[in-house]
Amino acid sequence: MNRTNFKIKQGDACVIPVRILLNGQPVAVEDVEAVELRTGEVRKVYPEEVTYDAGSGYFHMPLTQEDTFKLPADDSVQFDVRVKFRGGAVIGTQKVTVLVTVDALSEEVI
């Protein structure tokens, strides 16, 4: 995963682009059975909720307004990735603090 800070305001609905590297090379999606992406209390899994863009090589983790309201206000949260490969091996990445959250004045979903 790229180690770039990503800012999110509580109440945002957005997509987090995630590039997963293994030994410096992008993971071949055809070798992947599942990917778990987690930040704070929010957990999404490929291929159910997360998509993969073959053109860019990025997994796209969608966050709803409800998801981002679960993130802590004016803080940062760790982002964790685990990949389950076809054949059963599961490899996790080092947790990285990449999400910086900003408090919202309104806590209503629109």
All heavy atoms as an XYZ file, in Angstrom:
855
protein
N       0.837     -1.170      0.000
C       0.000      0.000      0.000
C       0.882      1.232      0.000
O       1.894      1.275      0.678
C      -0.880     -0.017      1.244
C      -1.797      1.151      1.319
S      -2.796      1.053      2.803
C      -3.036      2.776      2.997
N       0.499      2.226     -0.767
C       1.242      3.476     -0.753
C       1.074      4.141      0.602
O       0.021      4.094      1.201
C       0.729      4.416     -1.847
C       1.079      3.924     -3.227
O       1.943      3.080     -3.386
N       0.406      4.445     -4.223
N       2.123      4.768      1.080
C       2.091      5.386      2.399
C       1.836      6.881      2.261
O       2.647      7.693      2.679
C       3.389      5.116      3.128
C       3.571      3.644      3.392
C       4.938      3.364      3.951
N       5.086      1.948      4.106
C       5.239      1.347      5.262
N       5.254      2.024      6.364
N       5.377      0.050      5.310
N       0.704      7.228      1.716
C       0.339      8.610      1.512
C      -0.776      8.981      2.465
O      -1.712      8.221      2.637
C      -0.156      8.816      0.065
O       0.818      8.308     -0.825
C      -0.388     10.269     -0.228
N      -0.664     10.136      3.104
C      -1.756     10.570      3.966
C      -2.976     10.883      3.128
O      -2.883     11.429      2.040
C      -1.347     11.794      4.778
C      -0.475     11.425      5.950
O      -0.421     10.279      6.356
N       0.220     12.400      6.490
N      -4.117     10.531      3.657
C      -5.391     10.687      2.989
C      -6.304     11.358      3.991
O      -6.531     10.824      5.067
C      -5.913      9.295      2.598
C      -7.040      9.296      1.622
C      -6.794      9.293      0.257
C      -8.357      9.265      2.060
C      -7.836      9.264     -0.648
C      -9.398      9.243      1.153
C      -9.143      9.244     -0.204
N      -6.815     12.550      3.673
C      -7.666     13.280      4.613
C      -9.128     13.029      4.289
O      -9.542     13.055      3.135
C      -7.378     14.774      4.558
C      -6.033     15.120      5.143
C      -5.839     16.601      5.250
C      -4.478     16.878      5.858
N      -4.236     18.300      6.036
N      -9.897     12.775      5.352
C     -11.326     12.533      5.224
C     -12.042     13.350      6.290
O     -11.627     13.365      7.449
C     -11.657     11.040      5.447
C     -11.029     10.188      4.356
C     -13.160     10.821      5.481
C     -11.226      8.708      4.572
N     -13.120     14.009      5.900
C     -13.964     14.689      6.865
C     -15.088     13.744      7.240
O     -15.629     13.040      6.382
C     -14.541     15.968      6.265
C     -15.389     16.757      7.233
C     -15.816     18.076      6.625
C     -16.643     18.845      7.649
N     -16.976     20.185      7.140
N     -15.425     13.699      8.520
C     -16.545     12.872      8.926
C     -17.770     13.277      8.103
O     -18.026     14.461      7.886
C     -16.843     13.059     10.408
C     -15.820     12.425     11.312
C     -16.185     12.609     12.767
O     -16.603     13.675     13.180
N     -16.005     11.560     13.546
N     -18.495     12.279      7.604
C     -19.660     12.543      6.768
C     -19.360     12.511      5.283
O     -20.278     12.553      4.468
N     -18.066     12.429      4.913
C     -17.720     12.284      3.496
C     -18.147     10.907      2.998
O     -18.109      9.929      3.743
C     -16.202     12.395      3.278
C     -15.672     13.811      3.363
O     -16.480     14.743      3.529
O     -14.440     13.967      3.277
N     -18.535     10.828      1.750
C     -18.696      9.552      1.045
C     -17.637      9.586     -0.044
O     -17.642     10.479     -0.891
C     -20.092      9.422      0.458
N     -16.687      8.659      0.011
C     -15.550      8.717     -0.899
C     -14.989      7.329     -1.144
O     -15.469      6.345     -0.593
C     -14.473      9.632     -0.331
S     -13.866      9.099      1.289
N     -13.971      7.264     -1.973
C     -13.291      6.008     -2.273
C     -11.815      6.169     -1.935
O     -11.190      7.154     -2.323
C     -13.456      5.633     -3.765
C     -12.625      4.415     -4.109
C     -14.924      5.399     -4.088
N     -11.276      5.197     -1.213
C      -9.841      5.199     -0.908
C      -9.150      4.280     -1.916
O      -9.447      3.084     -1.960
C      -9.565      4.696      0.519
C     -10.248      5.597      1.539
C      -8.054      4.630      0.771
C     -10.114      5.106      2.961
N      -8.233      4.824     -2.727
C      -7.479      3.978     -3.655
C      -6.331      3.296     -2.916
O      -5.596      3.940     -2.167
C      -6.965      4.972     -4.695
C      -6.871      6.273     -3.964
C      -7.923      6.243     -2.884
N      -6.192      1.987     -3.107
C      -5.169      1.222     -2.393
C      -4.397      0.375     -3.398
O      -4.975     -0.451     -4.108
C      -5.808      0.293     -1.331
C      -4.738     -0.503     -0.612
C      -6.643      1.093     -0.353
N      -3.103      0.581     -3.459
C      -2.233     -0.239     -4.305
C      -1.461     -1.170     -3.394
O      -0.745     -0.718     -2.496
C      -1.283      0.629     -5.102
C      -0.508     -0.146     -6.129
C       0.163      0.797     -7.090
N       0.708      0.034     -8.194
C       1.757      0.405     -8.871
N       2.366      1.539     -8.599
N       2.197     -0.328     -9.856
N      -1.621     -2.466     -3.609
C      -0.980     -3.453     -2.748
C       0.266     -3.987     -3.447
O       0.193     -4.503     -4.562
C      -1.952     -4.597     -2.424
C      -3.201     -4.036     -1.727
C      -1.266     -5.638     -1.547
C      -4.295     -5.057     -1.542
N       1.399     -3.848     -2.763
C       2.675     -4.307     -3.299
C       3.184     -5.472     -2.465
O       3.036     -5.493     -1.244
C       3.700     -3.172     -3.274
C       3.328     -1.882     -3.996
C       4.399     -0.826     -3.781
C       3.103     -2.134     -5.472
N       3.813     -6.415     -3.131
C       4.471     -7.533     -2.473
C       5.877     -7.601     -3.030
O       6.067     -7.740     -4.245
C       3.708     -8.838     -2.742
C       4.233    -10.091     -2.060
C       4.175     -9.938     -0.539
C       3.427    -11.306     -2.489
N       6.865     -7.431     -2.167
C       8.269     -7.360     -2.598
C       8.475     -6.281     -3.646
O       9.214     -6.457     -4.610
C       8.740     -8.719     -3.111
C       8.690     -9.788     -2.044
O       8.983     -9.518     -0.884
N       8.309    -10.983     -2.437
N       7.788     -5.160     -3.470
C       7.953     -4.016     -4.357
C       7.180     -4.099     -5.656
O       7.222     -3.164     -6.455
N       6.470     -5.182     -5.884
C       5.707     -5.369     -7.125
C       4.213     -5.416     -6.820
O       3.816     -5.965     -5.796
C       6.121     -6.674     -7.817
C       7.574     -6.714     -8.255
C       7.887     -5.620     -9.264
O       7.162     -5.413    -10.224
N       8.982     -4.900     -9.015
N       3.377     -4.864     -7.710
C       1.925     -4.939     -7.487
C       1.468     -6.388     -7.414
O       1.945     -7.246     -8.153
C       1.337     -4.260     -8.724
C       2.442     -3.427     -9.287
C       3.723     -4.142     -8.933
N       0.563     -6.664     -6.481
C      -0.011     -7.993     -6.338
C      -0.824     -8.300     -7.604
O      -1.586     -7.461     -8.076
C      -0.906     -8.049     -5.091
C      -1.740     -9.308     -5.058
C      -0.068     -7.935     -3.837
N      -0.641     -9.495     -8.147
C      -1.415     -9.915     -9.320
C      -2.809    -10.304     -8.857
O      -2.978    -11.259     -8.089
C      -0.730    -11.086    -10.007
N      -3.817     -9.559     -9.294
C      -5.180     -9.777     -8.815
C      -5.678    -11.187     -9.118
O      -6.484    -11.740     -8.366
C      -6.140     -8.695     -9.363
C      -6.438     -8.927    -10.834
C      -7.412     -8.646     -8.543
N      -5.169    -11.803    -10.170
C      -5.592    -13.166    -10.497
C      -5.104    -14.178     -9.459
O      -5.626    -15.281     -9.370
C      -5.158    -13.578    -11.908
C      -3.684    -13.478    -12.173
C      -3.233    -12.108    -12.672
O      -4.043    -11.171    -12.730
O      -2.035    -11.987    -12.988
N      -4.122    -13.793     -8.638
C      -3.621    -14.662     -7.571
C      -4.352    -14.430     -6.242
O      -4.098    -15.119     -5.263
C      -2.125    -14.429     -7.338
C      -1.284    -14.816     -8.543
O      -1.738    -15.645     -9.344
O      -0.166    -14.264     -8.673
N      -5.251    -13.446     -6.226
C      -5.911    -13.014     -4.994
C      -7.299    -13.628     -4.876
O      -8.096    -13.558     -5.808
C      -6.019    -11.472     -4.963
C      -6.872    -11.004     -3.807
C      -4.632    -10.848     -4.908
N      -7.567    -14.225     -3.723
C      -8.912    -14.729     -3.443
C      -9.735    -13.670     -2.714
O     -10.916    -13.482     -2.993
C      -8.837    -15.993     -2.593
C     -10.187    -16.604     -2.291
C     -10.065    -17.901     -1.513
O      -9.089    -18.653     -1.724
O     -10.957    -18.164     -0.689
N      -9.106    -12.974     -1.760
C      -9.807    -11.953     -0.985
C      -8.807    -10.936     -0.455
O      -7.632    -11.243     -0.274
C     -10.559    -12.580      0.182
N      -9.303     -9.719     -0.222
C      -8.508     -8.670      0.414
C      -9.377     -8.045      1.488
O     -10.533     -7.689      1.233
C      -8.062     -7.581     -0.586
C      -7.308     -6.464      0.134
C      -7.209     -8.161     -1.693
N      -8.820     -7.944      2.697
C      -9.505     -7.262      3.784
C      -8.833     -5.910      3.986
O      -7.616     -5.828      4.182
C      -9.395     -8.084      5.074
C     -10.032     -7.389      6.259
C      -9.759     -8.104      7.564
O      -8.550     -8.299      7.880
O     -10.717     -8.466      8.248
N      -9.633     -4.857      3.918
C      -9.157     -3.495      4.157
C      -9.878     -2.984      5.399
O     -11.111     -3.089      5.500
C      -9.475     -2.592      2.968
C      -8.927     -3.058      1.616
C      -9.508     -2.222      0.490
C      -7.418     -2.967      1.611
N      -9.120     -2.446      6.334
C      -9.744     -2.002      7.581
C      -9.115     -0.696      8.037
O      -7.893     -0.532      8.025
C      -9.562     -3.067      8.660
C     -10.261     -2.682      9.937
C     -10.228     -3.793     10.946
N     -10.937     -3.327     12.120
C     -12.016     -3.909     12.610
N     -12.493     -4.986     12.047
N     -12.606     -3.429     13.675
N      -9.984      0.209      8.456
C      -9.530      1.435      9.084
C     -10.471      1.750     10.230
O     -11.687      1.768     10.057
C      -9.440      2.607      8.090
O      -8.889      3.723      8.767
C     -10.766      2.974      7.465
N      -9.904      1.905     11.413
C     -10.754      2.090     12.580
C     -11.710      0.913     12.698
O     -11.302     -0.243     12.629
N     -12.999      1.207     12.836
C     -14.015      0.160     12.937
C     -14.588     -0.241     11.577
O     -15.453     -1.104     11.505
C     -15.157      0.636     13.836
C     -14.747      0.876     15.270
C     -15.902      1.362     16.124
O     -17.065      1.138     15.744
O     -15.628      1.963     17.165
N     -14.126      0.389     10.526
C     -14.677      0.146      9.192
C     -13.874     -0.953      8.495
O     -12.657     -0.847      8.348
C     -14.672      1.437      8.343
C     -15.218      1.174      6.961
C     -15.458      2.537      9.044
N     -14.590     -1.989      8.051
C     -13.965     -3.136      7.386
C     -14.684     -3.400      6.074
O     -15.904     -3.472      6.028
C     -14.069     -4.367      8.288
C     -13.503     -5.636      7.679
C     -13.762     -6.819      8.628
N     -13.200     -8.052      8.106
C     -13.888     -8.946      7.399
N     -15.163     -8.748      7.123
N     -13.305    -10.048      6.968
N     -13.911     -3.525      5.006
C     -14.452     -3.839      3.678
C     -13.621     -4.970      3.086
O     -12.420     -5.078      3.351
C     -14.389     -2.628      2.739
C     -15.063     -1.369      3.259
C     -16.548     -1.419      3.104
C     -17.155     -0.146      3.678
N     -18.431      0.181      3.113
N     -14.270     -5.817      2.269
C     -13.608     -6.989      1.716
C     -13.778     -7.024      0.193
O     -14.855     -6.738     -0.326
C     -14.182     -8.282      2.343
C     -13.536     -9.518      1.743
C     -13.985     -8.278      3.855
N     -12.684     -7.362     -0.492
C     -12.705     -7.630     -1.932
C     -12.962     -9.123     -2.101
O     -12.367     -9.916     -1.373
C     -11.356     -7.249     -2.556
C     -11.168     -7.735     -3.978
C     -11.642     -6.991     -5.042
C     -10.542     -8.947     -4.241
C     -11.482     -7.448     -6.348
C     -10.380     -9.404     -5.533
C     -10.855     -8.646     -6.582
O     -10.702     -9.096     -7.867
N     -13.808     -9.551     -2.970
C     -14.482     -8.810     -4.035
C     -15.896     -8.348     -3.697
O     -16.567     -7.777     -4.551
C     -14.516     -9.831     -5.164
C     -14.665    -11.144     -4.484
C     -13.904    -11.000     -3.186
N     -16.369     -8.544     -2.454
C     -17.741     -8.188     -2.113
C     -18.009     -6.687     -2.155
O     -18.916     -6.231     -2.824
C     -18.136     -8.747     -0.738
C     -18.296    -10.249     -0.714
C     -16.972    -10.992     -0.544
O     -15.958    -10.362     -0.186
O     -16.962    -12.211     -0.780
N     -17.218     -5.905     -1.396
C     -17.473     -4.469     -1.288
C     -16.403     -3.621     -1.968
O     -16.637     -2.469     -2.293
C     -17.532     -4.059      0.185
C     -18.575     -4.821      0.964
C     -18.071     -5.315      2.301
O     -16.947     -5.843      2.376
O     -18.819     -5.178      3.269
N     -15.245     -4.170     -2.134
C     -14.104     -3.459     -2.719
C     -13.977     -3.892     -4.177
O     -14.156     -5.064     -4.495
C     -12.812     -3.786     -1.938
C     -11.587     -3.183     -2.600
C     -12.933     -3.326     -0.488
N     -13.667     -2.951     -5.040
C     -13.465     -3.266     -6.455
C     -11.988     -3.155     -6.805
O     -11.193     -2.609     -6.039
C     -14.290     -2.325     -7.365
O     -13.885     -0.969     -7.106
C     -15.780     -2.476     -7.107
N     -11.651     -3.672     -7.975
C     -10.272     -3.591     -8.466
C     -10.296     -2.993     -9.857
O     -11.089     -3.400    -10.710
C      -9.637     -4.986     -8.509
C      -8.230     -4.966     -9.050
C      -7.173     -4.503     -8.275
C      -7.958     -5.376    -10.351
C      -5.879     -4.464     -8.766
C      -6.664     -5.342    -10.851
C      -5.629     -4.873    -10.052
O      -4.359     -4.835    -10.547
N      -9.440     -2.011    -10.090
C      -9.313     -1.373    -11.399
C      -8.035     -1.876    -12.058
O      -6.932     -1.492    -11.667
C      -9.275      0.146    -11.233
C      -9.113      0.886    -12.552
O      -9.174      0.257    -13.625
O      -8.924      2.120    -12.507
N      -8.195     -2.752    -13.041
C      -7.041     -3.355    -13.716
C      -6.190     -2.308    -14.433
O      -4.968     -2.458    -14.513
C      -7.513     -4.421    -14.704
N      -6.804     -1.259    -14.914
C      -6.051     -0.218    -15.621
C      -5.054      0.512    -14.740
O      -3.924      0.782    -15.141
N      -5.464      0.802    -13.508
C      -4.590      1.548    -12.599
C      -3.841      0.633    -11.636
O      -2.832      1.033    -11.058
C      -5.417      2.547    -11.779
O      -6.285      1.866    -10.882
N      -4.359     -0.589    -11.430
C      -3.741     -1.504    -10.470
C      -4.109     -1.201     -9.034
O      -3.452     -1.674     -8.114
N      -5.172     -0.439     -8.825
C      -5.598     -0.058     -7.479
C      -6.894     -0.763     -7.099
O      -7.802     -0.914     -7.923
C      -5.835      1.448     -7.383
C      -4.569      2.250     -7.235
C      -3.781      2.547     -8.339
C      -4.157      2.722     -5.990
C      -2.613      3.293     -8.211
C      -2.994      3.470     -5.854
C      -2.232      3.738     -6.971
O      -1.083      4.465     -6.831
N      -6.966     -1.157     -5.821
C      -8.219     -1.581     -5.224
C      -8.915     -0.311     -4.761
O      -8.265      0.640     -4.329
C      -7.963     -2.509     -4.035
C      -7.428     -3.856     -4.431
C      -6.062     -4.049     -4.622
C      -8.290     -4.924     -4.631
C      -5.569     -5.285     -4.998
C      -7.805     -6.169     -5.006
C      -6.442     -6.345     -5.194
N     -10.238     -0.287     -4.842
C     -11.000      0.897     -4.445
C     -11.918      0.542     -3.286
O     -12.849     -0.245     -3.435
C     -11.819      1.436     -5.614
C     -10.971      1.999     -6.703
N     -11.461      2.309     -7.937
C      -9.654      2.324     -6.740
C     -10.488      2.803     -8.703
N      -9.384      2.805     -7.985
N     -11.621      1.128     -2.128
C     -12.406      0.899     -0.913
C     -13.419      2.026     -0.765
O     -13.053      3.156     -0.442
C     -11.494      0.864      0.310
C     -12.222      0.676      1.612
S     -11.067      0.804      3.011
C     -12.135      0.397      4.371
N     -14.711      1.739     -0.986
C     -15.711      2.797     -0.847
C     -16.063      3.030      0.622
O     -16.178      2.088      1.406
C     -16.918      2.226     -1.605
C     -16.784      0.751     -1.442
C     -15.294      0.476     -1.420
N     -16.191      4.283      0.990
C     -16.640      4.644      2.329
C     -17.929      5.442      2.203
O     -18.000      6.397      1.434
C     -15.592      5.482      3.059
C     -14.261      4.811      3.372
C     -13.323      5.793      4.055
C     -14.458      3.587      4.236
N     -18.939      5.039      2.951
C     -20.200      5.763      2.987
C     -20.116      6.862      4.042
O     -19.180      6.901      4.850
C     -21.359      4.817      3.339
O     -21.149      4.331      4.676
C     -21.456      3.646      2.348
N     -21.136      7.719      4.061
C     -21.185      8.727      5.119
C     -21.231      8.063      6.488
O     -20.557      8.508      7.423
C     -22.414      9.624      4.928
C     -22.299     10.571      3.753
C     -23.515     11.473      3.679
O     -24.613     11.011      3.404
N     -23.311     12.740      3.948
N     -22.001      6.984      6.591
C     -22.087      6.269      7.862
C     -20.721      5.724      8.281
O     -20.368      5.770      9.462
C     -23.102      5.114      7.760
C     -24.540      5.554      7.602
C     -24.962      5.806      6.155
O     -24.106      5.742      5.243
O     -26.153      6.067      5.930
N     -19.953      5.228      7.311
C     -18.605      4.728      7.601
C     -17.718      5.824      8.168
O     -17.026      5.627      9.173
C     -17.939      4.173      6.338
C     -18.551      2.886      5.826
O     -19.156      2.138      6.620
O     -18.416      2.629      4.607
N     -17.708      6.986      7.517
C     -16.783      8.038      7.949
C     -17.223      8.689      9.258
O     -16.388      9.207      9.995
C     -16.567      9.108      6.852
O     -17.811      9.741      6.540
C     -15.952      8.484      5.609
N     -18.520      8.630      9.577
C     -18.953      9.114     10.896
C     -18.428      8.217     12.005
O     -18.336      8.633     13.158
C     -20.478      9.213     10.984
C     -21.043     10.488     10.396
C     -22.085     10.434      9.493
C     -20.537     11.731     10.749
C     -22.612     11.601      8.952
C     -21.056     12.899     10.212
C     -22.106     12.833      9.309
N     -18.075      6.963     11.704
C     -17.517      6.041     12.702
C     -16.050      6.345     13.014
O     -15.508      5.864     13.999
C     -17.611      4.593     12.206
C     -19.013      4.070     12.111
C     -18.993      2.653     11.550
C     -20.374      2.141     11.274
N     -20.342      0.818     10.607
N     -15.401      7.112     12.145
C     -13.988      7.435     12.351
C     -13.854      8.501     13.437
O     -14.733      9.351     13.593
C     -13.361      7.914     11.040
C     -13.384      6.908      9.886
C     -12.833      7.544      8.616
C     -12.622      5.647     10.235
N     -12.767      8.487     14.195
C     -12.608      9.463     15.279
C     -12.470     10.882     14.738
O     -11.892     11.095     13.671
C     -11.327      9.005     15.980
C     -10.577      8.258     14.935
C     -11.606      7.610     14.058
N     -12.993     11.830     15.487
C     -12.944     13.237     15.077
C     -11.559     13.831     15.312
O     -10.945     13.587     16.342
C     -13.985     14.035     15.851
N     -11.103     14.599     14.359
C      -9.832     15.329     14.467
C      -8.705     14.441     14.978
O      -8.020     14.749     15.959
C      -9.986     16.557     15.365
C     -10.890     17.602     14.744
O     -10.901     17.707     13.505
O     -11.597     18.308     15.484
N      -8.491     13.347     14.304
C      -7.497     12.372     14.729
C      -6.981     11.650     13.491
O      -7.353     11.965     12.370
C      -8.147     11.373     15.696
C      -7.132     10.673     16.594
O      -5.913     10.858     16.391
O      -7.569      9.929     17.482
N      -6.144     10.665     13.709
C      -5.699      9.813     12.616
C      -6.014      8.372     12.988
O      -6.130      8.046     14.163
C      -4.210      9.985     12.345
O      -3.466      9.669     13.493
N      -6.204      7.549     11.967
C      -6.496      6.137     12.211
C      -5.564      5.288     11.366
O      -5.113      5.695     10.304
C      -7.967      5.775     11.904
C      -8.897      6.427     12.893
C      -8.347      6.153     10.493
N      -5.279      4.094     11.870
C      -4.426      3.180     11.125
C      -5.227      2.499     10.032
O      -6.442      2.314     10.139
C      -3.821      2.142     12.056
C      -2.795      2.723     12.991
C      -2.126      1.652     13.816
O      -2.735      0.674     14.201
N      -0.850      1.846     14.088
N      -4.528      2.144      8.998
C      -5.118      1.443      7.861
C      -4.403      0.103      7.761
O      -3.181      0.050      7.768
C      -4.899      2.262      6.587
C      -5.727      1.811      5.431
C      -7.006      2.316      5.253
C      -5.245      0.883      4.540
C      -7.778      1.902      4.182
C      -6.010      0.456      3.475
C      -7.278      0.968      3.289
N      -5.175     -0.979      7.690
C      -4.598     -2.312      7.677
C      -5.105     -3.079      6.459
O      -6.270     -2.964      6.083
C      -4.991     -3.043      8.962
C      -4.171     -4.301      9.198
O      -3.002     -4.341      8.801
O      -4.714     -5.243      9.797
N      -4.221     -3.851      5.844
C      -4.560     -4.640      4.664
C      -4.082     -6.072      4.872
O      -2.940     -6.280      5.303
C      -3.876     -4.069      3.388
C      -4.170     -4.935      2.178
C      -4.296     -2.637      3.147
N      -4.951     -7.038      4.576
C      -4.568     -8.453      4.576
C      -5.045     -9.055      3.266
O      -6.171     -8.817      2.836
C      -5.184     -9.209      5.752
C      -4.656     -8.747      7.082
C      -5.058     -9.622      8.246
N      -6.470     -9.981      8.208
C      -6.940    -11.131      8.681
N      -6.138    -12.027      9.220
N      -8.231    -11.387      8.645
N      -4.182     -9.839      2.646
C      -4.487    -10.466      1.363
C      -4.519    -11.980      1.544
O      -3.581    -12.558      2.093
C      -3.423    -10.104      0.295
C      -3.742    -10.782     -1.028
C      -3.326     -8.590      0.128
N      -5.610    -12.598      1.071
C      -5.689    -14.053      1.049
C      -5.494    -14.487     -0.397
O      -6.263    -14.112     -1.291
C      -7.047    -14.548      1.552
C      -7.138    -16.068      1.547
C      -8.458    -16.555      2.110
C      -8.480    -18.072      2.167
N      -9.778    -18.561      2.692
N      -4.452    -15.244     -0.612
C      -4.124    -15.699     -1.961
C      -4.821    -17.022     -2.265
O      -5.151    -17.786     -1.353
C      -2.601    -15.863     -2.107
C      -1.875    -14.558     -2.081
C      -1.377    -14.047     -0.889
C      -1.688    -13.831     -3.244
C      -0.710    -12.837     -0.854
C      -1.020    -12.616     -3.222
C      -0.529    -12.121     -2.029
N      -5.030    -17.272     -3.529
C      -5.558    -18.577     -3.938
C      -4.555    -19.613     -3.449
O      -3.364    -19.437     -3.572
C      -5.720    -18.643     -5.442
C      -6.706    -17.599     -5.942
C      -7.115    -17.798     -7.387
N      -7.858    -16.661     -7.883
C      -9.129    -16.376     -7.576
N      -9.801    -17.156     -6.767
N      -9.729    -15.329     -8.081
N      -5.009    -20.652     -2.844
C      -4.115    -21.624     -2.230
C      -4.093    -21.497     -0.721
O      -3.563    -22.360     -0.032
N      -4.613    -20.371     -0.181
C      -4.785    -20.261      1.254
C      -3.834    -19.373      2.023
O      -4.103    -19.047      3.177
N      -2.699    -18.966      1.465
C      -1.765    -18.103      2.199
C      -2.402    -16.744      2.460
O      -3.065    -16.179      1.590
C      -0.470    -17.928      1.411
N      -2.211    -16.237      3.679
C      -2.705    -14.908      4.047
C      -1.506    -14.077      4.483
O      -0.745    -14.479      5.356
C      -3.743    -14.982      5.187
C      -4.168    -13.584      5.603
C      -4.939    -15.815      4.768
N      -1.352    -12.918      3.854
C      -0.232    -12.030      4.158
C      -0.783    -10.643      4.450
O      -1.554    -10.096      3.668
C       0.766    -11.961      2.986
C       1.360    -13.343      2.722
C       1.862    -10.948      3.274
C       2.264    -13.412      1.519
N      -0.377    -10.094      5.590
C      -0.801     -8.750      5.966
C       0.314     -7.751      5.753
O       1.487     -8.103      5.755
N      -0.088     -6.515      5.566
C       0.891     -5.450      5.442
C       1.109     -4.825      6.810
O       0.307     -5.023      7.727
C       0.416     -4.349      4.469
O      -0.776     -3.756      4.994
C       0.163     -4.900      3.089
N       2.165     -4.069      6.936
C       2.397     -3.332      8.168
C       1.318     -2.267      8.277
O       0.990     -1.596      7.293
C       3.771     -2.674      8.127
C       4.103     -1.893      9.364
C       5.477     -1.249      9.270
O       6.172     -1.401      8.277
N       5.838     -0.514     10.295
N       0.741     -2.116      9.469
C      -0.282     -1.084      9.660
C       0.363      0.282      9.456
O       1.454      0.553      9.937
C      -0.896     -1.166     11.043
C      -1.830     -2.326     11.217
C      -2.523     -2.270     12.552
C      -1.727     -3.051     13.549
N      -2.336     -3.168     14.851
N      -0.355      1.129      8.745
C       0.154      2.453      8.434
C      -0.905      3.477      8.810
O      -2.089      3.292      8.518
C       0.456      2.574      6.922
C       1.017      3.935      6.599
C       1.399      1.479      6.472
N      -0.491      4.543      9.465
C      -1.421      5.633      9.747
C      -1.489      6.507      8.513
O      -0.545      7.208      8.183
C      -0.970      6.456     10.963
O      -0.873      5.591     12.086
C      -1.941      7.576     11.253
N      -2.604      6.401      7.805
C      -2.721      7.167      6.568
C      -3.970      8.019      6.526
O      -4.060      8.919      5.714
C      -2.721      6.257      5.325
C      -1.395      5.595      5.127
C      -3.832      5.260      5.367
N      -4.930      7.726      7.368
C      -6.159      8.497      7.334
C      -6.143      9.556      8.421
O      -5.948      9.247      9.585
C      -7.380      7.603      7.535
C      -7.651      6.593      6.439
C      -8.870      5.761      6.785
C      -7.856      7.277      5.116
N      -6.329     10.782      8.023
C      -6.448     11.872      8.967
C      -7.891     12.342      8.878
O      -8.371     12.691      7.807
C      -5.475     13.021      8.623
C      -5.668     14.178      9.579
C      -4.037     12.522      8.636
N      -8.591     12.308      9.995
C     -10.005     12.654      9.979
C     -10.228     14.056     10.522
O      -9.514     14.521     11.400
C     -10.830     11.655     10.806
O     -10.347     11.644     12.136
C     -10.735     10.259     10.206
N     -11.231     14.707      9.976
C     -11.600     16.050     10.381
C     -13.033     16.001     10.890
O     -13.898     15.392     10.258
C     -11.486     17.031      9.189
C     -11.887     18.431      9.592
C     -10.067     17.012      8.620
N     -13.281     16.621     12.024
C     -14.599     16.632     12.629
C     -15.577     17.405     11.743
O     -15.223     18.393     11.117
C     -14.520     17.289     14.013
C     -15.784     17.135     14.818
O     -16.601     16.264     14.482
O     -15.943     17.885     15.799
N     -16.818     16.944     11.715
C     -17.869     17.625     10.975
C     -18.801     18.328     11.958
O     -19.080     17.809     13.039
C     -18.662     16.622     10.150
N     -19.279     19.512     11.599
C     -20.237     20.211     12.452
C     -21.576     19.485     12.449
O     -22.245     19.366     13.461
C     -20.423     21.654     11.992
C     -19.192     22.561     12.170
C     -19.476     23.945     11.620
C     -18.779     22.634     13.622
N     -21.972     18.995     11.277
C     -23.228     18.260     11.158
C     -22.937     16.773     11.181
O     -21.987     16.306     10.568
C     -23.914     18.610      9.826
O     -25.010     17.748      9.613
N     -23.757     16.022     11.882
C     -23.605     14.568     11.910
C     -24.815     13.894     11.281
O     -25.163     12.773     11.630
C     -23.361     14.099     13.339
C     -22.032     14.596     13.871
C     -21.667     14.012     15.216
O     -22.361     13.110     15.701
O     -20.652     14.470     15.777
N     -25.450     14.575     10.334
C     -26.602     14.035      9.622
C     -26.162     13.506      8.276
O     -25.345     14.109      7.593
C     -27.665     15.129      9.403
C     -28.210     15.724     10.683
C     -28.966     14.709     11.526
O     -29.675     13.849     10.951
O     -28.834     14.768     12.762
N     -26.717     12.355      7.906
C     -26.474     11.795      6.577
C     -27.360     12.534      5.590
O     -28.563     12.706      5.839
C     -26.771     10.280      6.556
C     -26.686      9.724      5.150
C     -25.811      9.553      7.488
N     -26.788     13.000      4.495
C     -27.587     13.688      3.470
C     -27.629     12.904      2.186
O     -26.846     12.029      1.958
C     -27.075     15.129      3.209
C     -25.599     15.115      2.794
C     -27.285     15.983      4.431
C     -25.091     16.464      2.323
